[in-house]
Amino acid sequence: MDSNEEAKSARKLSNGVPSTCSLTSPSATSNPTTLYVIRHGETDWNAQKRIQGQTDTELNSNGKRQARLLAKAIEFLPCNAIVSSDLKRAYDTAKIVRDHFLSKAQRQHFPNTTATNSSTGTTTNSSSSAVTNTSGAITNYYDNTSMSTNATSNAGKATLDMSSNAARIPDIVTDKRLRELHAGDLQGALGTDVNVSRKRNMIYGMWKQGKTHVRYPGKDGESLDALVERAYDGIRNAAELAGEGGHAFVFCHGGLIRSLARDILDKEKKKMGMSPATNCCVSTLKYFREDGRLEIVKMFEKVIVEETKDDSG
């Protein structure tokens, strides 16, 4: 697929695209933080319907392509923080998106022209990330000393603002708390296997009965309680990094996102139909700093116009 075809396969997030999984009346607050919680691109184990859990699988070629499509679909969104699970499939998705942002910023701020500095006579190619200003000093637009910032609530925090002459892309911060649920002995097993499916359904059945302390069998197998607790901590930390009124991109995993969403809805005593958590889908949350509350705006928005996987991890 060439770049033109890829562009057609990406659609702008929330740009007139209807979603069946949205809550239309989020609560008003002084200045909530917006979180775009994103599932990683496809891996070989996704394609095989193999349970990944915390196995550190990598994106396959299609997963990397999906991440590029995702980047084009969300490139217009403001960004004050980029946080990712430390597992490769999530981190590499985040890196592809960030690299796209860098490339776009460079193209917009440094068009392919040459200019001569009037005070020094130095000729520079303005497609470079470093240019000579009128005083003759070198200004690197991706250096901390010349980044753009939001309002005072986000003072000192990097932000991507394509209209600014001093755009800076936030670095990726990794957080182990955003890892997928550890599936114990079932990691690596085929989800389509009858015995594996039976064991998983038994665990899910106990969770639905309120026995959320029950863990996946085997070494390091995790409970729903443990997953949800660390998911809240990781998501809230991402929001704090973005700052009040800021925007954070959070790259993580399908099971974690689904489990967190269900817990948020349970706390709010709300119901929402859950569409498939496909690769590179985007869920939008609001974080209310005054009480640490999370609220769902939209879930599992599919921004890649193609068939994508919905499975474990």
Salt bridges, closest charged atoms under 4 A:
GLU6 OE2 - ARG68 NH2 3.13
GLU6 OE1 - LYS72 NZ 3.60
GLU42 OE1 - LYS309 NZ 3.03
GLU58 OE2 - LYS88 NZ 3.39
GLU75 OE2 - LYS12 NZ 3.13
GLU75 OE1 - HIS100 NE2 2.61
GLU75 OE2 - LYS104 NZ 3.72
ASP86 OD1 - ARG179 NE 2.76
ASP99 OD2 - LYS95 NZ 2.92
ASP171 OD1 - ARG98 NH2 3.04
ASP171 OD2 - ARG168 NH2 3.63
ASP175 OD2 - ARG177 NH2 2.93
ASP220 OD2 - LYS219 NZ 3.17
GLU222 OE2 - ARG230 NE 2.71
GLU240 OE1 - ARG289 NH2 3.14
ASP263 OD2 - LYS267 NZ 2.41
GLU268 OE1 - LYS270 NZ 3.67
ASP291 OD2 - ARG293 NE 3.33
GLU295 OE2 - ARG293 NH1 3.16
GLU306 OE1 - ARG65 NH2 2.76
ASP310 OD1 - ARG258 NH1 3.12
ASP311 OD1 - ARG39 NH2 2.77
